[in-house]
Amino acid sequence: MERSPARRTLLAGAAGAGAAIVWGAAGRGVAGGWGRPAGQAAVDAEAARLKQRLIRLRRDIHRHPEGPGQEQRTAAVVARELRAAGLRVTTGVGGHGVVGVLRGSRPGRTVAYRADMDAVPPTDIVGGGPAPAHLCGHDIHTAVALGVAQVLARLRQQLSGTVVFLFQPAEEALSGARAMIDAGVLERTRVEEIHALHCGPFPVGRFAVTAGYGLPGQDKAEVTLSGPDAPDAARRLAAEIGALATVTPPQTPADLERMVADAQTPDGPLARFVAIRARAQEAKVSVSYRCWPQERYPEVREHIRRLATSYPGAGVTFPAEPFPAMVCPERDGLVLARHLRRTLGRDAVTNLHAAFPPFSGEDFALYLNRVPGTFTFLGVRAPDAPITHSYPHYPDFAPDERAIGLGVRAMAGWLAERTRSMPDLPGRSGD
């Protein structure tokens, strides 16, 4: 999860877009008889067998963090595990991206699952750090996705359709999704929808569903002032622009707790917000901000422009377009919530009622702009643990590893259901 709004730029183009991609035909069956459809009981049994192995795998990845665009070792581990499970694997997609294709023995739909692999760069660790570190949970995301692939591969004879696993590089730089999309990963696999999990500060065993919400996008501005008092004017203007914020970054654990509670409150303080940072440097003011809903960007731009042009000779520039918000389709999210309550228990799900966290972004937005899907927070907070142990980018981030097996159970069961062909598939017929 990209966190620091002032340092992010979208890198256009696709590194590694010329990689030889051999996806295979989507939705075609493999040799062998059809079994019964893969059910949650079968998924749970296979997940239980893999639990300790996946924890060891996560710990191995955790010990070898690789920053955005540097995920060579992690990608090699992923490719090895997918090939061992019998998936068709392509490497070097959009950089160090890995694609694994699993075709079930029954006809059905083609559904994708995305996991990000990169570690947090030192500059994005709260308070700074000496080197990249897995403080955002991408090591857990990778372990969960490998577990889902292995579970469904073991249930291949009961699996409908095709599951495409996208192991993405460079999420923290907001460039990996664009690179994989530009490499043609969605079109060549004929993906119909896409899903993902992300570690979040919720109790282990709980999933926070983002039906109709997601994460904010990001916009920027640069104001140049002139005249002998330009540095003083820049400082005054930065303060005026900063005052547009309706929400400020948390400073204490109590602030974090309050923000998590607010995100679960209907029509709460985070239902609409502006999070903005303006920094003066000599005769310039650099602005980076997020807002919700994303339709507010023109409004906020106009406020910034009005404040800036109140200073004689000021010039204001914005990017052509803001980086888009990640907005999860409401109907798909509600169907997922019902599925998780039915298969894992009613207490397993909470619904978010705000874009969360308000200071972070996600390039999963670019996939959801192409195909529908869901993005769900996997609770990783251990009982009685400080909230910073489960809040991404904090230096003491220490997620409860029991979340790995729970994530595998949830997503393997969900994907098995979503690939099934049926006239009134949940989420597409008004369910």
N, C-alpha and C positions, 0 to 999 in steps of 0.2 A: 504494500500500500504506500503509494507516494505520499509524503507528508509535508515537505517544506515548500510552501507556495512561492517563495521568492526566488527559488533556484531552479525551477523546472522549465524546460523548453521542450516542445515536441520536435523530434528529429525526423524530418521527412525522409522518404526512401526506404528501401528494404535491404538491409545488410544480409548478404547471403541469399538474395532473391533468386539467384541463378542456380540454386541447388537442384540436383536431379530429384524430382518428387514422384514417387510411385505409390500413390494413395490406394489404388485399387477401386473397383466399382462398389459404390455404396449400396448396402441393403441386400446383397446377394448371399445366399446361403452357402454353407460348407457341406462337405460330404457327411453322411450320417443321418440317422433317423431323428425325428423331432421328439423331444421329451416334453414334459409338462413345462409351462411357463415358469421362469425363475421367480420364486416367491421370496418373501422376507425371511422366512425360516431358513431356507437354504443359504441365503446371503449371510445371515447371522452366523451360521455354522462355519462357513468358510472364513469369515472375518475373524472369528475366534481363533482359528488355527494359525492365522497370520499375525496376530496381535503383537507378540513379542519380537518377531522378526522385523516388523515395521518400525517398532521403537528403536531397535538397533540400527536400522537403516537411517532413520531420522538423526540419530546421534552421530553417525558417520558424516552425513551431509552437514550437520551443525558444526562439526570440527573443521570443516573445510569450506568456509564461506567464500563466495565469489561475488564481487560487485556487479552492477549492471553492465552487460555486454562481455563479461569475463567468465561465463558459466561453463567453461570447457569440461572440467572434471565432473561437475554435477550432471551435465548433459550425457556424459559417457556412462555414468552410473544409471541414469534413467534409461538410456537405450539398452544397456545390458539387461536390466530387469524386465523391460518390455519384451525383448526378444526371447528371454527365458520363459516368459509366460505365453509365447506363441503369437504375439501381435506382429503385424507388418509395420516396420519402423523406418522412418526417414529422419535423418539428422541434418543439421546445418540449415534449418529453415528460418529465415529472418535473423541470421546470426547463429547463436547456439541453440535455437529452438529444436525441439524433438516432437515428432508426430507419430503416434501409435494408433493403428487401426485394428479394431476387433470386430469381426463379423460373426454374428450368431448363426445358429443353424436354422432359424425360423425367419420368414420374411417380416419386415417391419420398417421402421423409420430410422433416420440417421441423426444421431444426437451427439453433441460435442461436450467435452468436459475440459476445463482449462485449469492449469496449476502454474503459478509463477515460481521461478527457481532462484532468482538473484537475492543477494544479501543487501542489507542497508549500508550505504556508503557512510564513511565517518562523519561527513558534514550533516547528515540527516539523523544522526543519533541525538537524542535530547541531551544537551550539554556537550555534544561533540564526542569523538572517540578516536582511537589511534589507527583503526583499520576497519574494513568491512566486517559486519557481524550479522548473524541471523537473529535480529531483534524485531522482525515483523512477522515471523511465523512461516516464511516461505519454505523452510525445511520441513515443517509440518504439512504444508499444502502439498509438497512434492511426495512425501511419504503417504499421505491419504490417497492421492491420485494413483500412485503405484499400487496401493492396496486395492483400490476399486478395480483397476485393470486386472489384477491377479484374481480377485474374487470372481469377476464376470468371465474371465477366461476359463476358470475352472467350471463355470456353469454354462459354457458355450452352447452345449447341446440343448439347454433350456432357454437360451437368450434369443430374443427377437431382434431383427434389424442390425444396425451397426453403431458402435460407439467409437468416436474419434477423440483421442486424448491429445490435448495441446499442452505441451510443457514449454512455457513461454520464458524467454529471457527478458531482461531490462524493463521490468515493470516499474521499478523505482525511478527510472529515467523517463517514464511515460513514452517509451519508444518501441518496446518489444511487440505490443499488440499490432501497432501499425506495420512493423516490419513483417510479421507473420501474415497479416491480411494482404499486404502488397505482394507477398510471395504466392498468393492464391489459395491459401489453406482452406478458406470457407467454400469457395467455388469448386475447387477440385474434389473436395470430399462431399459436396452437396449437403452440407450441414443444414438441418432444419431448425435447430435451436441449440442453445449453449448454456452451460451451468458452471458454477464455481462456488467454492467455500473460501472464507478468509477468517483467520483467527481474530477473536474479539474478546473484550473484557466482560464476558458473561459467564455464569457458573458452568463448570464442565458438565456436560450432559444436556446443555440447553443450546438451541439454535435460534438465532435472531433473524427473522425473515424480513426482507425489505420490499414488500409488495407495494408498488407505486412510488417507492423512494429509492435510495441508493447512496451515491456520494456526489458532492458538488463538482462542477468543472472549475476552470480557472481562467481569469482574464488578467491582463497586465496593461500598464500605461507608463509612459515616460513623459515627464514635463520638463522643459528647458526654459529657464528664466534668464533675463538679461539685465544689465545695469550694474552700477557699483554696489548696490545692496542685494544682489542676487542671492548670495549665500544665506543672508538673514531671511529673505523672502522665501527661499526654499524650505527653511526650517518651519516657518509659519504655515506655509501651504501644506507641508507634510502632516502637521498637527491637525489642520482643518480636514484634510482627506481622511486621516485616521479616525476622526470623530464620526464618520459615516458608519462605522462598524456597529452592529447590534449585538455581537457576541465577541468575546475576547478569549485568547488562548488560556487554558487552565494553568494555574500556577501551583496548586497544591493537590494532594490526593483527594481532598474533599471536593475540589472543583471538578476533578475527573468523575467522582461518584455522582455528582449532581448532573453532569452532562449526560452520563449514561442513563440516568433516570429520566431526564428531559426527553431523550430520544425515544423513550417508550411511552411518552405521554401524548395522547391525542390532542391536537391543537395546542401543543405546549410551546415553550420558548424557542424551540428550534424548528418549528413548522415553517417559518420564514426567517431568513437571516442574511446578514452581510458580514463576512469576516474579511478584514482588509488590513494590509500593512503598507505603510508609506514611509520611505526612508530618504532623507535629504543628504546629498553629497555634493558639496560645492554649489554649483548653480543648477543642479538637477534634482528631481524627485522621482524615484522609482516606486511604482505602485504594483502590488500584486494582491488580488482579492478573489474570493469565492462568494457565491450567493446561492440562495435557493428560494424559489424555483429558478431554473436557468433563464426563464423568460425575463428575469429582472436585469439581465446584463445591459440592455440598452438604457434602462432607467439609471443604473449606477454609472454607466459611462457618461451620461448627460450630467449627473451631479459632479463627477470629477472634472469634466470639461468646463462646467460653469464656474467651479471654484478656481480652476487654473487660469481661465481667461479674465478673471477679476484682477489679475496682476498684469500690468501693461507689458506687451511684448512677449508674453508666455506662449510657447508652442507645445501642443499635446499630440502624442502619437499612440495609437492602439494597434495590436495585431489585427490582421484581416478578420479573424474569427477567434472567439475564446475556445479554449480546449473544452470539449463538451462534458456536460454532467453525465454521470452514469444513472440512468433512470430505468428501474426494473419494472416490466409490465405488471400491473396490479393483479390481473386475473391469474397469471402463471404463479405469482408469489403466493396467492391465497390457496391455490391448488396444492402447492408444495407444503404449505403450513398444515393443511388438512391431512396430506399424506404422512407427514412426520408425526402428527398427533396420533394418527391411526396405527402407525407401525412402531413408534417409539414411546408413546404415552403422551397424555395431554400436557403434562408439565415440561415436556421436551421443547416447547416452542414459545417464543415471545415474538410479537409483531412490533417492528419499529414504525414510528410515526413521524420520522424526520430523516433528512439526509445526515448520515453519521459515518465517521466523525466530520464535523463541519470544517475542519482545517486540513483535510486530506482529500486526495483524488485517486482515481483508478482508471487505467487505460482499458479495463474490461468494458468501459463505456463504448469503445469503438466496435467491439463485437456486437453489443446490444443495439447499436445503430444499424446493424445489418440483419440480425436475426433475433427473435425473441429468446428469453431465457430467464434465469434466476441467479442472484448473487446473495449468499446467505452467510451470516457470521457464525462461526463454530466457537462455542464457549470454551475457553481454555483456562478459566480462573479456578484455581484449586481452593478447596474450603479454607476459610480463614486467611487466605493469602492477601497481601496488599494489592490494590488495584493495579499498581505499576508492574506487577509480575505478569499481568495479562493484557496490558495496554501497549500496542505496538510502538516501537522506536524508543522506548525507555531503556536505559542501560541495564536495569535489573529485570528485564522481560524474561520470565521463566514459566512458560506454559505447562499446564498439567498434561503429561503425555497420554493419559487415558483418553484424551480427546481424539487421538488418532484412530483408535478402533471405532469410536462412536461416529466419526466422520465417514469412515469406510462403510459402516453399516447403513448410514443414512443415504449416502450418495450412490452406493451400488444398488440399493433397493429402488431409489428414485429413477436412476437411469434405466434400470431394467423395465420399469413401468413406462417410461417415456418412449422407449423404442418400440413398444408393442403397437401393431397396426390394429385399429378398431374404428368404427364409424364415429363414435362419440368419445374420442380421446379426451380425458380431463384437460381443461384449459383451452380447448378449441371448440367447445360446443355450448358454452354458457355455464359449465359446471362451476 
